[in-house]
Amino acid sequence: MQVEIRGLERLSFRERQVVVLKESGRSNQEVAARLGLSPSTVATLYHRARTKGYNVVVVLPGEILGLGEDDTEGELK
C-alpha cells in the first residue's frame, strides 16, 4: 500500500509538515510537540492547508484486493 498526498505544492513548508503528520493519524498535541508549536498553531495551519486543497490518495496493488496482475492488465490506465 502506498499513500500519496496530492496538491502539496500549494502548501507552505510548515503546512506540509502538519498535513503529513495529521494525515498519519497524529493529534494536534502530538504534532505540536514534534514541531515545537502550540496545538492551536497546528490547528490553524491544518485548517489553512485544508482550505488550499489537497487530496490523500491510497494506492493499492491488485493483489491486496484479490486481483492478480493478469486480471487488471490494460483495464486501469
GUROVO-392335 format. One record per atom (N, C-alpha, C, CB): residue number from 1; residue in three letters; chain; atom name; x, y, z. Coordinates in Angstrom, 2 decimals, always signed. Glycine has a CB too. Example, Ala and Ser with C-alpha at 12.3 -4.5 7.8 and 13.67 -1.06 7.14 Angstrom:
<rs>
(1 'ala' 'A' 'N' (+13.19 -5.69 +7.80)),
(1 'ala' 'A' 'CA' (+12.30 -4.50 +7.80)),
(1 'ala' 'A' 'C' (+13.20 -3.30 +7.80)),
(1 'ala' 'A' 'CB' (+11.31 -4.47 +9.05)),
(2 'ser' 'A' 'N' (+12.85 -2.25 +7.08)),
(2 'ser' 'A' 'CA' (+13.67 -1.06 +7.14)),
(2 'ser' 'A' 'C' (+12.90 +0.03 +7.87)),
(2 'ser' 'A' 'CB' (+14.08 -0.60 +5.72)),
</rs>
This chain:
<rs>
(1 'met' 'A' 'N' (+0.84 -1.18 +0.00)),
(1 'met' 'A' 'CA' (+0.00 +0.00 +0.00)),
(1 'met' 'A' 'C' (+0.88 +1.23 +0.00)),
(1 'met' 'A' 'CB' (-0.96 +0.00 +1.21)),
(2 'gln' 'A' 'N' (+0.48 +2.21 -0.76)),
(2 'gln' 'A' 'CA' (+1.21 +3.47 -0.84)),
(2 'gln' 'A' 'C' (+0.22 +4.60 -0.62)),
(2 'gln' 'A' 'CB' (+1.94 +3.62 -2.22)),
(3 'val' 'A' 'N' (+0.63 +5.60 +0.16)),
(3 'val' 'A' 'CA' (-0.22 +6.76 +0.41)),
(3 'val' 'A' 'C' (+0.44 +7.97 -0.23)),
(3 'val' 'A' 'CB' (-0.45 +6.99 +1.95)),
(4 'glu' 'A' 'N' (-0.32 +8.70 -1.02)),
(4 'glu' 'A' 'CA' (+0.16 +9.92 -1.66)),
(4 'glu' 'A' 'C' (-0.68 +11.09 -1.18)),
(4 'glu' 'A' 'CB' (+0.12 +9.79 -3.20)),
(5 'ile' 'A' 'N' (-0.03 +12.22 -1.00)),
(5 'ile' 'A' 'CA' (-0.76 +13.45 -0.72)),
(5 'ile' 'A' 'C' (-0.54 +14.35 -1.92)),
(5 'ile' 'A' 'CB' (-0.29 +14.14 +0.63)),
(6 'arg' 'A' 'N' (-1.59 +14.54 -2.67)),
(6 'arg' 'A' 'CA' (-1.50 +15.34 -3.90)),
(6 'arg' 'A' 'C' (-1.94 +16.77 -3.62)),
(6 'arg' 'A' 'CB' (-2.37 +14.73 -5.03)),
(7 'gly' 'A' 'N' (-1.24 +17.71 -4.23)),
(7 'gly' 'A' 'CA' (-1.55 +19.12 -4.06)),
(7 'gly' 'A' 'C' (-0.68 +19.79 -3.01)),
(7 'gly' 'A' 'CB' (-2.99 +19.28 -3.69)),
(8 'leu' 'A' 'N' (+0.35 +19.09 -2.53)),
(8 'leu' 'A' 'CA' (+1.22 +19.69 -1.52)),
(8 'leu' 'A' 'C' (+1.96 +20.92 -2.03)),
(8 'leu' 'A' 'CB' (+2.22 +18.66 -1.03)),
(9 'glu' 'A' 'N' (+2.12 +21.04 -3.33)),
(9 'glu' 'A' 'CA' (+2.86 +22.18 -3.87)),
(9 'glu' 'A' 'C' (+2.16 +23.51 -3.58)),
(9 'glu' 'A' 'CB' (+3.05 +22.01 -5.37)),
(10 'arg' 'A' 'N' (+0.88 +23.46 -3.25)),
(10 'arg' 'A' 'CA' (+0.14 +24.68 -2.91)),
(10 'arg' 'A' 'C' (+0.34 +25.10 -1.45)),
(10 'arg' 'A' 'CB' (-1.34 +24.48 -3.17)),
(11 'leu' 'A' 'N' (+0.98 +24.25 -0.66)),
(11 'leu' 'A' 'CA' (+1.11 +24.50 +0.78)),
(11 'leu' 'A' 'C' (+2.49 +25.01 +1.13)),
(11 'leu' 'A' 'CB' (+0.82 +23.23 +1.56)),
(12 'ser' 'A' 'N' (+2.56 +25.76 +2.23)),
(12 'ser' 'A' 'CA' (+3.86 +26.20 +2.74)),
(12 'ser' 'A' 'C' (+4.58 +25.00 +3.34)),
(12 'ser' 'A' 'CB' (+3.69 +27.34 +3.81)),
(13 'phe' 'A' 'N' (+5.86 +25.16 +3.61)),
(13 'phe' 'A' 'CA' (+6.65 +24.07 +4.19)),
(13 'phe' 'A' 'C' (+6.05 +23.61 +5.51)),
(13 'phe' 'A' 'CB' (+8.11 +24.52 +4.39)),
(14 'arg' 'A' 'N' (+5.70 +24.55 +6.39)),
(14 'arg' 'A' 'CA' (+5.15 +24.21 +7.70)),
(14 'arg' 'A' 'C' (+3.79 +23.53 +7.56)),
(14 'arg' 'A' 'CB' (+5.03 +25.46 +8.57)),
(15 'glu' 'A' 'N' (+2.96 +24.03 +6.62)),
(15 'glu' 'A' 'CA' (+1.67 +23.39 +6.37)),
(15 'glu' 'A' 'C' (+1.87 +21.95 +5.90)),
(15 'glu' 'A' 'CB' (+0.85 +24.19 +5.33)),
(16 'arg' 'A' 'N' (+2.87 +21.72 +5.06)),
(16 'arg' 'A' 'CA' (+3.16 +20.35 +4.59)),
(16 'arg' 'A' 'C' (+3.52 +19.45 +5.76)),
(16 'arg' 'A' 'CB' (+4.31 +20.37 +3.57)),
(17 'gln' 'A' 'N' (+4.36 +19.95 +6.66)),
(17 'gln' 'A' 'CA' (+4.74 +19.15 +7.82)),
(17 'gln' 'A' 'C' (+3.50 +18.76 +8.64)),
(17 'gln' 'A' 'CB' (+5.75 +19.92 +8.71)),
(18 'val' 'A' 'N' (+2.65 +19.73 +8.90)),
(18 'val' 'A' 'CA' (+1.46 +19.49 +9.69)),
(18 'val' 'A' 'C' (+0.53 +18.51 +8.99)),
(18 'val' 'A' 'CB' (+0.72 +20.80 +9.97)),
(19 'val' 'A' 'N' (+0.32 +18.69 +7.71)),
(19 'val' 'A' 'CA' (-0.58 +17.81 +6.95)),
(19 'val' 'A' 'C' (-0.08 +16.36 +6.99)),
(19 'val' 'A' 'CB' (-0.70 +18.28 +5.49)),
(20 'val' 'A' 'N' (+1.20 +16.16 +6.74)),
(20 'val' 'A' 'CA' (+1.74 +14.80 +6.73)),
(20 'val' 'A' 'C' (+1.55 +14.13 +8.09)),
(20 'val' 'A' 'CB' (+3.23 +14.81 +6.34)),
(21 'leu' 'A' 'N' (+1.83 +14.86 +9.15)),
(21 'leu' 'A' 'CA' (+1.69 +14.28 +10.49)),
(21 'leu' 'A' 'C' (+0.22 +14.06 +10.87)),
(21 'leu' 'A' 'CB' (+2.37 +15.18 +11.53)),
(22 'lys' 'A' 'N' (-0.63 +15.04 +10.57)),
(22 'lys' 'A' 'CA' (-2.05 +14.90 +10.89)),
(22 'lys' 'A' 'C' (-2.69 +13.77 +10.08)),
(22 'lys' 'A' 'CB' (-2.78 +16.21 +10.62)),
(23 'glu' 'A' 'N' (-2.38 +13.67 +8.79)),
(23 'glu' 'A' 'CA' (-2.96 +12.63 +7.95)),
(23 'glu' 'A' 'C' (-2.39 +11.25 +8.29)),
(23 'glu' 'A' 'CB' (-2.73 +12.94 +6.48)),
(24 'ser' 'A' 'N' (-1.32 +11.23 +9.09)),
(24 'ser' 'A' 'CA' (-0.77 +9.97 +9.59)),
(24 'ser' 'A' 'C' (-1.46 +9.54 +10.87)),
(24 'ser' 'A' 'CB' (+0.73 +10.09 +9.81)),
(25 'gly' 'A' 'N' (-2.41 +10.34 +11.33)),
(25 'gly' 'A' 'CA' (-3.21 +9.99 +12.49)),
(25 'gly' 'A' 'C' (-2.78 +10.60 +13.80)),
(25 'gly' 'A' 'CB' (-3.22 +8.55 +12.63)),
(26 'arg' 'A' 'N' (-1.87 +11.54 +13.75)),
(26 'arg' 'A' 'CA' (-1.40 +12.17 +15.00)),
(26 'arg' 'A' 'C' (-2.33 +13.30 +15.43)),
(26 'arg' 'A' 'CB' (+0.04 +12.71 +14.82)),
(27 'ser' 'A' 'N' (-2.42 +13.49 +16.73)),
(27 'ser' 'A' 'CA' (-3.27 +14.55 +17.29)),
(27 'ser' 'A' 'C' (-2.57 +15.90 +17.18)),
(27 'ser' 'A' 'CB' (-3.63 +14.25 +18.77)),
(28 'asn' 'A' 'N' (-3.33 +16.97 +17.41)),
(28 'asn' 'A' 'CA' (-2.73 +18.31 +17.40)),
(28 'asn' 'A' 'C' (-1.62 +18.40 +18.45)),
(28 'asn' 'A' 'CB' (-3.79 +19.38 +17.66)),
(29 'gln' 'A' 'N' (-1.85 +17.79 +19.61)),
(29 'gln' 'A' 'CA' (-0.85 +17.84 +20.68)),
(29 'gln' 'A' 'C' (+0.43 +17.11 +20.28)),
(29 'gln' 'A' 'CB' (-1.43 +17.23 +21.96)),
(30 'glu' 'A' 'N' (+0.29 +15.95 +19.63)),
(30 'glu' 'A' 'CA' (+1.46 +15.20 +19.18)),
(30 'glu' 'A' 'C' (+2.25 +15.96 +18.12)),
(30 'glu' 'A' 'CB' (+1.05 +13.83 +18.64)),
(31 'val' 'A' 'N' (+1.52 +16.54 +17.17)),
(31 'val' 'A' 'CA' (+2.17 +17.32 +16.11)),
(31 'val' 'A' 'C' (+2.87 +18.54 +16.71)),
(31 'val' 'A' 'CB' (+1.14 +17.77 +15.03)),
(32 'ala' 'A' 'N' (+2.19 +19.20 +17.63)),
(32 'ala' 'A' 'CA' (+2.76 +20.39 +18.28)),
(32 'ala' 'A' 'C' (+4.06 +20.06 +18.99)),
(32 'ala' 'A' 'CB' (+1.76 +21.00 +19.27)),
(33 'ala' 'A' 'N' (+4.07 +18.96 +19.74)),
(33 'ala' 'A' 'CA' (+5.27 +18.57 +20.47)),
(33 'ala' 'A' 'C' (+6.41 +18.24 +19.51)),
(33 'ala' 'A' 'CB' (+4.98 +17.36 +21.37)),
(34 'arg' 'A' 'N' (+6.09 +17.57 +18.43)),
(34 'arg' 'A' 'CA' (+7.12 +17.17 +17.45)),
(34 'arg' 'A' 'C' (+7.72 +18.37 +16.74)),
(34 'arg' 'A' 'CB' (+6.54 +16.21 +16.43)),
(35 'leu' 'A' 'N' (+6.89 +19.37 +16.42)),
(35 'leu' 'A' 'CA' (+7.35 +20.52 +15.64)),
(35 'leu' 'A' 'C' (+7.69 +21.74 +16.49)),
(35 'leu' 'A' 'CB' (+6.30 +20.90 +14.63)),
(36 'gly' 'A' 'N' (+7.48 +21.65 +17.79)),
(36 'gly' 'A' 'CA' (+7.78 +22.79 +18.66)),
(36 'gly' 'A' 'C' (+6.80 +23.94 +18.49)),
(36 'gly' 'A' 'CB' (+9.17 +23.28 +18.41)),
(37 'leu' 'A' 'N' (+5.54 +23.60 +18.28)),
(37 'leu' 'A' 'CA' (+4.48 +24.60 +18.10)),
(37 'leu' 'A' 'C' (+3.43 +24.42 +19.17)),
(37 'leu' 'A' 'CB' (+3.84 +24.50 +16.69)),
(38 'ser' 'A' 'N' (+2.51 +25.36 +19.26)),
(38 'ser' 'A' 'CA' (+1.37 +25.18 +20.15)),
(38 'ser' 'A' 'C' (+0.28 +24.39 +19.40)),
(38 'ser' 'A' 'CB' (+0.82 +26.56 +20.65)),
(39 'pro' 'A' 'N' (-0.56 +23.66 +20.14)),
(39 'pro' 'A' 'CA' (-1.65 +22.93 +19.47)),
(39 'pro' 'A' 'C' (-2.58 +23.84 +18.67)),
(39 'pro' 'A' 'CB' (-2.46 +22.17 +20.50)),
(40 'ser' 'A' 'N' (-2.78 +25.07 +19.13)),
(40 'ser' 'A' 'CA' (-3.65 +25.99 +18.38)),
(40 'ser' 'A' 'C' (-3.00 +26.41 +17.06)),
(40 'ser' 'A' 'CB' (-3.98 +27.23 +19.24)),
(41 'thr' 'A' 'N' (-1.68 +26.55 +17.05)),
(41 'thr' 'A' 'CA' (-0.99 +26.86 +15.79)),
(41 'thr' 'A' 'C' (-1.11 +25.69 +14.82)),
(41 'thr' 'A' 'CB' (+0.50 +27.18 +16.05)),
(42 'val' 'A' 'N' (-0.99 +24.48 +15.34)),
(42 'val' 'A' 'CA' (-1.17 +23.29 +14.50)),
(42 'val' 'A' 'C' (-2.57 +23.28 +13.89)),
(42 'val' 'A' 'CB' (-0.92 +21.99 +15.32)),
(43 'ala' 'A' 'N' (-3.57 +23.56 +14.71)),
(43 'ala' 'A' 'CA' (-4.95 +23.59 +14.22)),
(43 'ala' 'A' 'C' (-5.13 +24.64 +13.13)),
(43 'ala' 'A' 'CB' (-5.93 +23.86 +15.36)),
(44 'thr' 'A' 'N' (-4.53 +25.81 +13.33)),
(44 'thr' 'A' 'CA' (-4.62 +26.88 +12.34)),
(44 'thr' 'A' 'C' (-3.94 +26.48 +11.03)),
(44 'thr' 'A' 'CB' (-3.98 +28.16 +12.88)),
(45 'leu' 'A' 'N' (-2.74 +25.92 +11.12)),
(45 'leu' 'A' 'CA' (-2.01 +25.50 +9.92)),
(45 'leu' 'A' 'C' (-2.76 +24.41 +9.17)),
(45 'leu' 'A' 'CB' (-0.61 +25.01 +10.30)),
(46 'tyr' 'A' 'N' (-3.33 +23.46 +9.92)),
(46 'tyr' 'A' 'CA' (-4.08 +22.37 +9.29)),
(46 'tyr' 'A' 'C' (-5.34 +22.91 +8.59)),
(46 'tyr' 'A' 'CB' (-4.47 +21.29 +10.35)),
(47 'his' 'A' 'N' (-6.03 +23.81 +9.25)),
(47 'his' 'A' 'CA' (-7.23 +24.41 +8.65)),
(47 'his' 'A' 'C' (-6.86 +25.19 +7.39)),
(47 'his' 'A' 'CB' (-7.93 +25.34 +9.66)),
(48 'arg' 'A' 'N' (-5.79 +25.97 +7.46)),
(48 'arg' 'A' 'CA' (-5.35 +26.76 +6.31)),
(48 'arg' 'A' 'C' (-4.99 +25.83 +5.14)),
(48 'arg' 'A' 'CB' (-4.14 +27.64 +6.70)),
(49 'ala' 'A' 'N' (-4.30 +24.74 +5.44)),
(49 'ala' 'A' 'CA' (-3.91 +23.78 +4.39)),
(49 'ala' 'A' 'C' (-5.14 +23.16 +3.75)),
(49 'ala' 'A' 'CB' (-3.00 +22.68 +4.97)),
(50 'arg' 'A' 'N' (-6.13 +22.82 +4.56)),
(50 'arg' 'A' 'CA' (-7.34 +22.20 +4.02)),
(50 'arg' 'A' 'C' (-8.09 +23.15 +3.10)),
(50 'arg' 'A' 'CB' (-8.26 +21.74 +5.16)),
(51 'thr' 'A' 'N' (-8.06 +24.46 +3.41)),
(51 'thr' 'A' 'CA' (-8.76 +25.41 +2.54)),
(51 'thr' 'A' 'C' (-8.03 +25.59 +1.21)),
(51 'thr' 'A' 'CB' (-8.89 +26.77 +3.25)),
(52 'lys' 'A' 'N' (-6.72 +25.33 +1.19)),
(52 'lys' 'A' 'CA' (-5.95 +25.41 -0.06)),
(52 'lys' 'A' 'C' (-6.16 +24.18 -0.92)),
(52 'lys' 'A' 'CB' (-4.46 +25.58 +0.25)),
(53 'gly' 'A' 'N' (-6.62 +23.12 -0.33)),
(53 'gly' 'A' 'CA' (-6.95 +21.91 -1.06)),
(53 'gly' 'A' 'C' (-5.77 +20.98 -1.28)),
(53 'gly' 'A' 'CB' (-7.54 +22.26 -2.36)),
(54 'tyr' 'A' 'N' (-5.94 +19.77 -0.91)),
(54 'tyr' 'A' 'CA' (-5.02 +18.68 -1.20)),
(54 'tyr' 'A' 'C' (-5.83 +17.40 -1.10)),
(54 'tyr' 'A' 'CB' (-3.79 +18.67 -0.22)),
(55 'asn' 'A' 'N' (-5.32 +16.32 -1.65)),
(55 'asn' 'A' 'CA' (-6.01 +15.05 -1.63)),
(55 'asn' 'A' 'C' (-5.10 +13.97 -1.10)),
(55 'asn' 'A' 'CB' (-6.52 +14.68 -3.01)),
(56 'val' 'A' 'N' (-5.64 +13.14 -0.23)),
(56 'val' 'A' 'CA' (-4.92 +11.97 +0.25)),
(56 'val' 'A' 'C' (-5.41 +10.79 -0.59)),
(56 'val' 'A' 'CB' (-5.14 +11.73 +1.81)),
(57 'val' 'A' 'N' (-4.48 +10.12 -1.25)),
(57 'val' 'A' 'CA' (-4.81 +9.02 -2.14)),
(57 'val' 'A' 'C' (-4.09 +7.77 -1.66)),
(57 'val' 'A' 'CB' (-4.42 +9.35 -3.61)),
(58 'val' 'A' 'N' (-4.83 +6.68 -1.52)),
(58 'val' 'A' 'CA' (-4.25 +5.39 -1.16)),
(58 'val' 'A' 'C' (-4.18 +4.56 -2.43)),
(58 'val' 'A' 'CB' (-5.09 +4.67 -0.04)),
(59 'val' 'A' 'N' (-2.97 +4.11 -2.75)),
(59 'val' 'A' 'CA' (-2.75 +3.30 -3.95)),
(59 'val' 'A' 'C' (-2.57 +1.86 -3.50)),
(59 'val' 'A' 'CB' (-1.52 +3.81 -4.78)),
(60 'leu' 'A' 'N' (-3.47 +0.99 -3.92)),
(60 'leu' 'A' 'CA' (-3.42 -0.42 -3.53)),
(60 'leu' 'A' 'C' (-3.11 -1.28 -4.75)),
(60 'leu' 'A' 'CB' (-4.75 -0.85 -2.89)),
(61 'pro' 'A' 'N' (-2.14 -2.17 -4.61)),
(61 'pro' 'A' 'CA' (-1.90 -3.12 -5.70)),
(61 'pro' 'A' 'C' (-3.08 -4.09 -5.80)),
(61 'pro' 'A' 'CB' (-0.57 -3.89 -5.49)),
(62 'gly' 'A' 'N' (-3.33 -4.60 -6.98)),
(62 'gly' 'A' 'CA' (-4.45 -5.51 -7.21)),
(62 'gly' 'A' 'C' (-4.44 -6.73 -6.31)),
(62 'gly' 'A' 'CB' (-4.46 -5.95 -8.63)),
(63 'glu' 'A' 'N' (-3.25 -7.19 -5.93)),
(63 'glu' 'A' 'CA' (-3.15 -8.39 -5.11)),
(63 'glu' 'A' 'C' (-3.84 -8.21 -3.76)),
(63 'glu' 'A' 'CB' (-1.69 -8.76 -4.91)),
(64 'ile' 'A' 'N' (-3.77 -7.02 -3.19)),
(64 'ile' 'A' 'CA' (-4.40 -6.76 -1.90)),
(64 'ile' 'A' 'C' (-5.92 -6.91 -2.02)),
(64 'ile' 'A' 'CB' (-4.05 -5.34 -1.39)),
(65 'leu' 'A' 'N' (-6.46 -6.57 -3.17)),
(65 'leu' 'A' 'CA' (-7.89 -6.65 -3.39)),
(65 'leu' 'A' 'C' (-8.32 -8.00 -3.95)),
(65 'leu' 'A' 'CB' (-8.33 -5.55 -4.31)),
(66 'gly' 'A' 'N' (-7.37 -8.93 -4.02)),
(66 'gly' 'A' 'CA' (-7.69 -10.25 -4.55)),
(66 'gly' 'A' 'C' (-7.70 -10.29 -6.07)),
(66 'gly' 'A' 'CB' (-9.01 -10.70 -4.04)),
(67 'leu' 'A' 'N' (-7.07 -9.31 -6.69)),
(67 'leu' 'A' 'CA' (-6.97 -9.26 -8.14)),
(67 'leu' 'A' 'C' (-5.53 -9.49 -8.54)),
(67 'leu' 'A' 'CB' (-7.49 -7.90 -8.70)),
(68 'gly' 'A' 'N' (-5.29 -10.44 -9.39)),
(68 'gly' 'A' 'CA' (-3.93 -10.66 -9.86)),
(68 'gly' 'A' 'C' (-3.57 -9.66 -10.93)),
(68 'gly' 'A' 'CB' (-3.77 -12.08 -10.39)),
(69 'glu' 'A' 'N' (-2.30 -9.57 -11.25)),
(69 'glu' 'A' 'CA' (-1.87 -8.63 -12.30)),
(69 'glu' 'A' 'C' (-2.54 -8.94 -13.62)),
(69 'glu' 'A' 'CB' (-0.34 -8.67 -12.47)),
(70 'asp' 'A' 'N' (-2.72 -10.22 -13.93)),
(70 'asp' 'A' 'CA' (-3.35 -10.60 -15.20)),
(70 'asp' 'A' 'C' (-4.80 -10.13 -15.27)),
(70 'asp' 'A' 'CB' (-3.29 -12.12 -15.39)),
(71 'asp' 'A' 'N' (-5.47 -10.06 -14.11)),
(71 'asp' 'A' 'CA' (-6.88 -9.66 -14.08)),
(71 'asp' 'A' 'C' (-7.08 -8.18 -14.39)),
(71 'asp' 'A' 'CB' (-7.47 -9.97 -12.73)),
(72 'thr' 'A' 'N' (-6.08 -7.34 -14.07)),
(72 'thr' 'A' 'CA' (-6.25 -5.91 -14.23)),
(72 'thr' 'A' 'C' (-5.42 -5.34 -15.36)),
(72 'thr' 'A' 'CB' (-5.89 -5.21 -12.95)),
(73 'glu' 'A' 'N' (-4.63 -6.14 -16.01)),
(73 'glu' 'A' 'CA' (-3.73 -5.64 -17.06)),
(73 'glu' 'A' 'C' (-4.52 -4.97 -18.17)),
(73 'glu' 'A' 'CB' (-2.88 -6.77 -17.63)),
(74 'gly' 'A' 'N' (-4.19 -3.72 -18.44)),
(74 'gly' 'A' 'CA' (-4.82 -2.99 -19.53)),
(74 'gly' 'A' 'C' (-6.14 -2.34 -19.17)),
(74 'gly' 'A' 'CB' (-5.04 -3.89 -20.67)),
(75 'glu' 'A' 'N' (-6.71 -2.66 -18.01)),
(75 'glu' 'A' 'CA' (-8.02 -2.10 -17.66)),
(75 'glu' 'A' 'C' (-7.94 -0.80 -16.88)),
(75 'glu' 'A' 'CB' (-8.78 -3.10 -16.87)),
(76 'leu' 'A' 'N' (-6.90 -0.61 -16.07)),
(76 'leu' 'A' 'CA' (-6.85 +0.53 -15.16)),
(76 'leu' 'A' 'C' (-5.77 +1.50 -15.58)),
(76 'leu' 'A' 'CB' (-6.61 +0.07 -13.73)),
(77 'lys' 'A' 'N' (-5.89 +2.11 -16.71)),
(77 'lys' 'A' 'CA' (-4.88 +3.07 -17.17)),
(77 'lys' 'A' 'C' (-5.51 +4.39 -17.48)),
(77 'lys' 'A' 'CB' (-4.15 +2.55 -18.40)),
</rs>
